[in-house]
Amino acid sequence: MIMRLSLPRLLRRRVLGGRRRTRSKRRGVALIMVLGALTILTVMLAEFQDETSAEFGSALSQRDAIKAEYAARSAVNLSRLLIASEPTIRRGLAPLFLLMKQAPPQIPVWEFASQVLGAFNDADGAESFKLLAGVDIGEGENLGLEGASFEVKVVDEDSKINLNVAARGDAFSQARLAQQLIGLLAGPQYDPLFEGRDRDGQFSDRQTICSALIDWVDPDQDAYVCDPHSGSAQQAGAEDSFYQLLKTPYVRKNAAFDSLEEVRLVRGVGDDFWSTFIDPDPDNPDKRVVTVWGQGQINVNTANGQTILAVVCGAAVPGSPLCTDPAEAAKFLGAMTMVKGFTAGAPLFGTPKAFLSAIKGRGMFGSVLAALEMKPVALLSESELLKAVTTQSKVFSVYATGVVKAGKRETRVRVHAVVDYRGVPTIESTGLGALLSQGAGPTGAVSSTPPEQNLPDGATEGAIGAALTPGPGGNVIYYRID
């Protein structure tokens, strides 16, 4: 029997069927929406976590960098105090040298800065100080660093050839620097360095680079003829326009170098020249032969063998075997290393005249040269050599690195400070009495003159003058944080 549905029932069935089919097509939409929302929230949370972690890590790095910087600054200040105490240490050794009928030489206390200052460093530094002095600082107060440490190296800038000597503008200073530069560059083993083109595509020989270094710092506009051994006067023309013809032009400074890196601007000073003569080992500044700081005279007690060889060859008669034969130069450098090993860091020459005697073949160093079958060096002028050398250092570079370790992360900040001790008072002359007498008259009594109206309350002209007077810690003339 065939059932026939009425029209209303048929329409209702069709509507219900359509709804079921629509409902079946929409099934799972809510799940997809939930999963999408969870995905978006996960991405947002991950991004928020990464941003928070980065900000937190940055804050920790900045905190550790500040701690490391102040640890390095502490090392610089402690090194300044150590160098300032050298005259006191020297005075304590005076009776010992009195028996030898000579004045005590300058003691290179700065060479032991890392060990001496270990008492103010971390646990490893304290152990180093204990081994050096035989003193346990465990019961000391206000010693050591917590959460930080420092590495310190003090370099004598007066042990190097000062390129800024020519900035004085007088002919004697220029000639002295020219002699030392030619003596430094004279070795025949360096010939390949001057036979090819330099970084600017030019051919720059020894005299050209020597002249370029002097012309960069001297105040005049005349080209310097770098031929110190010429017996006749040479006419110098105007300084050329070499730097203005380069692809990136600039002008010659005609003033002193402000930093060692500025030397790279000079003609002929490329990477090969830099790594050979300027800064052979950036991690060991003791190997530097030149400087842009210093008093001008070279301390022969602290200078390395290469620097002393350059000074001697600059003052020697042209054609001396020491300056033309690499084998003779190697013997000289070996003798310097051997004799300094005998002295174990003690000064080798008491006076510049003692150094001159050694060059002539006398004294312990002269005996070593004679044992190596080296003939005494013939000099053009002994008096000029004596003017170029010294046994007293006044300018020092302090390389201090602050270190902070936090888990696997290590933060290091390096401070390079150059300190000048020329004309500074001794520690004894700046005791508590000197501090109390600031603003005192010649008799030491505090002046009762009322302060002027343009001075702060309580200040006197004497107090302000005392504040501007250099202290025993020297004057900082260069400061750089890396």
C-alpha positions in Angstrom: 0.0 0.0 0.0 1.4 3.3 -0.9 1.3 6.0 1.8 0.7 9.4 0.7 1.9 12.3 2.9 0.0 15.4 3.1 1.7 18.6 1.8 2.3 20.1 5.3 4.0 17.0 6.6 6.1 16.7 3.4 7.2 20.3 3.8 8.1 19.8 7.5 10.1 16.7 6.7 12.0 18.5 4.0 12.7 21.4 6.3 13.9 19.2 9.2 16.1 17.2 6.8 17.7 20.4 5.6 18.4 21.5 9.1 20.0 18.2 9.9 22.2 18.5 6.8 23.2 22.1 7.8 23.9 21.0 11.3 26.1 18.2 10.1 28.1 20.6 7.9 28.7 23.0 10.9 29.8 20.3 13.3 33.4 20.9 14.6 33.4 24.7 14.0 33.5 25.4 17.7 36.5 23.1 18.2 38.3 24.9 15.4 37.6 28.2 16.9 38.8 27.1 20.3 42.0 25.6 18.8 42.6 28.9 16.9 42.2 30.9 20.0 44.6 28.7 21.9 47.1 29.0 19.1 46.9 32.7 19.1 47.2 32.9 22.9 50.2 30.5 22.8 52.0 32.7 20.2 51.2 35.8 22.3 52.4 34.2 25.5 55.6 32.9 23.8 56.3 36.4 22.4 55.6 38.0 25.7 57.9 35.4 27.4 60.7 36.0 24.9 60.3 39.8 25.2 60.4 39.6 29.0 63.3 37.2 29.0 65.2 39.5 26.6 64.5 42.5 28.8 65.5 40.6 31.9 68.7 39.4 30.2 69.5 42.9 29.1 69.0 44.2 32.6 71.3 41.5 34.0 73.9 42.3 31.3 73.7 46.0 32.1 74.0 45.3 35.8 77.0 43.0 35.2 78.6 45.6 32.8 78.3 48.3 35.5 79.9 46.0 38.1 82.6 45.1 35.7 83.3 48.7 34.8 83.7 49.8 38.4 85.9 46.8 39.1 88.1 47.9 36.3 88.0 51.5 37.6 89.1 50.2 41.0 92.0 48.5 39.4 93.0 51.7 37.6 92.9 53.7 40.8 94.8 51.0 42.8 97.4 50.9 40.1 97.8 54.7 40.3 98.4 54.4 44.0 100.9 51.6 43.5 102.9 53.7 41.0 102.7 56.8 43.3 104.2 54.7 46.2 107.3 53.8 44.2 109.4 56.8 45.5 108.6 55.6 49.1 109.7 52.1 48.2 112.9 53.4 46.5 113.7 55.5 49.6 113.5 52.4 51.7 116.1 50.7 49.6 118.5 53.6 49.7 120.7 52.2 52.4 121.3 49.1 50.3 122.5 51.1 47.3 124.5 53.4 49.6 126.8 50.5 50.3 127.3 50.2 46.5 128.0 54.0 46.3 125.2 54.8 44.0 121.7 56.3 44.1 118.8 53.8 44.1 117.2 53.5 40.6 113.5 53.6 39.9 111.9 50.3 41.0 109.5 49.0 38.3 106.8 48.1 40.8 104.2 48.5 38.1 105.4 45.2 36.5 104.0 43.4 39.5 100.7 45.2 39.7 98.6 42.1 39.1 100.2 40.2 42.1 100.5 43.2 44.4 96.9 44.3 43.9 95.6 40.7 44.4 94.8 41.6 48.0 92.0 43.8 46.6 90.8 41.3 44.0 88.8 38.1 44.2 89.9 34.8 45.8 92.3 33.9 43.1 93.9 37.3 43.4 94.2 37.0 47.1 96.0 33.6 46.7 98.4 35.2 44.2 99.1 38.0 46.8 99.6 35.4 49.5 102.2 33.6 47.4 104.0 36.9 46.6 104.1 38.4 50.0 103.6 35.4 52.3 100.7 37.2 54.0 97.2 35.8 54.5 94.6 38.5 54.1 91.8 36.3 55.4 91.6 38.4 58.6 91.8 41.7 56.9 89.0 44.1 56.6 87.6 45.8 53.5 89.7 43.7 51.2 88.7 41.7 48.1 85.8 41.9 45.7 82.5 40.0 45.8 80.8 39.0 42.6 83.5 40.6 40.4 87.2 40.5 39.7 89.7 42.4 37.6 92.8 41.8 35.4 95.3 44.6 35.3 98.4 45.3 33.2 100.5 48.5 33.6 102.7 49.4 30.6 105.5 52.0 30.8 104.8 54.4 27.9 108.3 56.0 28.4 109.8 52.7 27.2 108.6 53.3 23.6 109.3 55.7 20.8 107.1 58.7 21.2 105.7 59.9 17.8 104.4 63.1 19.3 107.9 64.4 20.0 107.9 66.1 16.6 104.8 68.1 17.7 107.1 70.3 19.7 108.2 71.9 16.4 111.9 72.3 17.0 114.5 70.8 14.7 116.2 68.8 17.5 113.1 66.9 18.4 112.3 66.2 14.8 115.8 64.9 14.1 115.7 62.7 17.2 112.5 61.1 16.2 113.7 60.7 12.6 116.8 58.9 13.9 114.8 56.5 16.0 112.3 55.8 13.2 115.0 55.1 10.7 116.7 52.9 13.3 113.5 51.0 13.8 112.8 50.5 10.0 116.4 50.0 8.9 116.6 46.2 9.2 117.1 44.5 5.7 114.6 41.9 6.8 111.9 44.5 6.3 112.7 45.3 2.7 109.8 43.3 1.3 107.4 45.5 3.3 108.6 48.6 1.5 109.0 47.2 -2.0 105.3 46.7 -2.8 102.4 49.1 -3.0 100.8 50.3 0.2 97.1 50.4 1.1 96.6 53.5 -1.1 98.3 51.9 -4.1 101.4 54.0 -3.7 105.1 53.1 -3.2 106.2 54.3 0.2 109.8 53.6 1.2 111.3 54.1 4.7 112.0 57.8 4.3 108.6 58.5 2.9 106.8 56.9 5.9 109.2 58.5 8.3 108.5 61.9 6.8 104.8 61.3 6.7 104.7 60.5 10.5 106.7 63.7 11.3 104.7 65.9 9.0 101.4 64.7 10.5 102.3 66.1 13.9 104.7 69.0 13.3 102.9 72.4 13.3 104.5 73.8 10.1 103.6 73.4 6.5 107.1 72.3 5.3 107.8 68.7 4.3 110.4 67.1 6.5 113.2 65.3 4.8 113.7 62.2 6.9 117.5 61.8 6.3 119.1 62.3 9.8 122.5 61.0 8.7 122.9 63.4 5.8 126.0 65.6 6.2 124.6 68.5 4.3 121.6 70.7 4.8 118.6 69.8 2.7 116.0 72.2 1.3 112.5 71.1 2.2 109.5 72.0 0.1 105.9 72.5 1.1 103.9 69.5 2.4 102.2 67.8 -0.5 98.4 67.3 -1.0 98.6 63.5 -0.8 95.7 63.0 1.5 93.4 65.3 -0.4 93.9 63.3 -3.6 92.7 60.0 -2.0 89.4 58.4 -2.9 88.1 59.6 0.5 90.0 62.9 1.0 91.0 64.4 4.3 93.7 66.8 5.5 96.9 66.4 7.4 96.4 67.2 11.1 99.6 69.2 11.9 99.1 68.5 15.6 99.9 65.8 18.0 98.2 62.3 17.8 95.3 62.0 20.2 95.4 58.2 20.2 97.4 55.3 18.8 94.6 54.4 16.4 95.0 57.8 14.7 98.4 56.6 13.3 96.5 54.5 10.8 95.6 57.7 8.9 99.2 58.4 8.1 100.5 57.6 4.6 102.0 54.1 4.3 100.7 52.8 7.6 98.7 49.8 6.4 97.9 46.6 8.2 101.3 45.1 7.5 103.2 48.1 8.8 100.8 48.3 11.8 101.3 44.7 12.8 105.1 44.9 12.3 106.0 48.2 14.0 103.0 49.7 15.8 101.1 47.0 17.6 102.5 43.5 16.9 100.3 41.9 19.6 97.1 43.7 20.7 96.7 41.3 23.7 100.2 42.2 24.9 100.9 46.0 24.9 104.4 45.4 26.2 105.4 44.4 22.7 104.5 47.9 21.3 107.5 49.8 20.1 105.9 53.2 19.5 103.5 55.4 21.5 101.8 58.7 21.3 102.2 59.4 25.0 105.3 59.8 27.1 107.9 62.4 28.0 110.0 61.9 24.9 113.1 60.2 26.4 113.1 56.4 26.3 113.7 54.4 29.6 116.3 51.9 28.7 115.6 49.9 31.8 112.0 49.1 30.8 112.2 49.3 27.0 112.1 46.0 25.1 115.0 44.9 23.0 113.5 46.0 19.7 113.1 49.6 21.0 116.7 49.7 22.4 118.0 48.4 19.0 116.1 51.2 17.2 117.6 53.8 19.6 121.1 52.5 19.2 120.8 52.2 15.4 119.4 55.7 15.2 122.5 57.0 16.9 125.1 54.7 15.4 127.4 55.4 12.5 125.7 54.5 9.2 126.5 51.0 8.0 127.1 49.6 11.5 126.8 45.8 11.3 124.4 45.8 14.2 121.9 47.7 12.0 122.5 46.1 8.7 123.1 42.4 9.6 120.0 40.6 10.9 122.3 38.0 12.6 124.0 40.8 14.6 120.7 42.2 15.5 119.5 38.8 16.7 122.6 38.5 18.9 121.9 41.9 20.4 118.2 41.1 21.1 119.3 37.7 22.6 121.8 39.5 24.8 119.1 41.9 26.1 116.8 39.0 26.9 119.6 37.1 28.7 120.8 40.0 30.8 117.2 41.0 31.8 116.7 37.4 32.9 119.7 37.6 35.2 118.4 40.8 36.9 114.9 39.2 37.4 113.2 42.5 36.7 115.6 44.8 38.6 116.8 47.9 36.7 119.8 47.1 34.5 121.2 50.6 34.1 121.5 53.0 37.0 122.0 56.1 34.8 122.0 56.9 31.1 125.8 57.0 31.3 125.7 53.3 32.4 123.8 52.5 29.3 126.3 54.3 27.1 129.1 52.4 28.8 127.3 49.1 28.0 127.0 50.1 24.3 130.8 50.7 24.4 131.4 47.1 25.7 131.7 47.8 29.4 129.6 46.6 32.4 127.6 43.4 32.6 125.7 44.0 29.4 128.9 44.9 27.6 130.5 41.7 28.8 127.6 39.7 27.4 128.0 41.5 24.0 131.7 40.7 24.1 131.0 37.1 24.9 128.8 37.0 21.8 131.7 38.4 19.7 129.9 41.6 19.1 132.0 44.7 18.6 131.2 48.0 20.5 128.8 50.2 18.5 130.3 53.4 17.0 128.1 56.4 17.7 127.7 59.6 15.8 127.3 61.6 19.0 127.4 60.3 22.5 125.8 63.4 23.9 122.8 63.1 21.6 122.2 59.5 22.7 122.4 60.5 26.3 119.7 63.2 25.7 117.4 60.6 24.0 117.4 58.0 26.9 116.5 58.0 30.6 116.1 55.7 33.5 113.0 57.4 35.0 109.5 56.7 33.7 106.7 59.3 34.2 103.9 58.2 31.9 102.1 54.9 32.2 99.2 53.1 30.6 96.9 51.1 32.8 94.9 48.3 31.0 92.3 47.1 33.5 89.6 44.6 32.7 86.6 44.0 35.0 85.1 40.5 34.9 81.7 39.5 36.3 80.7 35.8 36.0 77.0 34.8 36.4 76.4 31.2 35.5 77.5 30.6 31.9 77.5 34.3 31.2 80.7 36.3 31.6 80.8 40.1 31.2 84.1 41.9 30.6 84.7 45.6 30.4 88.1 47.0 29.6 89.4 50.4 30.7 92.5 52.0 29.2 93.8 55.0 31.2 97.1 56.9 30.5 98.4 58.6 33.7 101.1 61.3 33.7 103.2 61.6 36.8 105.3 64.6 35.7 105.3 67.3 38.3 103.1 65.5 40.8 103.9 65.6 44.5 104.9 62.6 46.6 102.6 60.8 48.9 104.6 62.1 52.0 104.0 65.7 51.0 100.2 65.3 50.7 99.3 63.8 54.1 96.5 64.7 56.4 98.3 67.9 57.4 98.3 69.1 53.8 94.6 68.4 53.5 93.8 70.4 56.7 95.9 73.3 55.5 94.2 73.8 52.2 93.7 77.5 51.7 96.5 78.3 54.2 99.1 80.9 53.7 102.8 80.4 53.5 103.1 79.8 57.2 100.4 77.1 57.2 97.8 79.1 59.1 94.3 79.1 57.7 93.6 82.4 56.2 90.9 84.5 57.9 90.2 86.5 54.8 86.5 86.2 54.0 85.6 84.5 50.8 84.9 86.7 47.7 81.4 87.1 46.5 82.0 85.0 43.3 83.2 82.0 45.3 80.9 79.3 46.9 80.2 79.7 50.6 83.1 78.6 52.7 85.5 78.4 49.7 88.8 80.3 49.5 91.2 81.0 46.7 93.7 78.7 48.3 91.3 75.8 48.5 90.3 76.1 44.9 94.0 76.3 43.9 94.7 73.2 46.0 91.8 71.3 44.3 93.3 72.1 40.9 96.8 71.0 42.0 97.7 67.5 40.7 97.7 64.8 43.4 100.2 62.1 43.9 98.1 59.7 41.8 99.1 61.6 38.6 97.0 63.2 35.9 94.8 61.1 33.6 95.5 62.3 30.1 93.6 59.5 28.2 90.7 57.4 29.2 88.8 54.8 27.1 86.2 52.2 28.0 85.6 49.2 25.7 
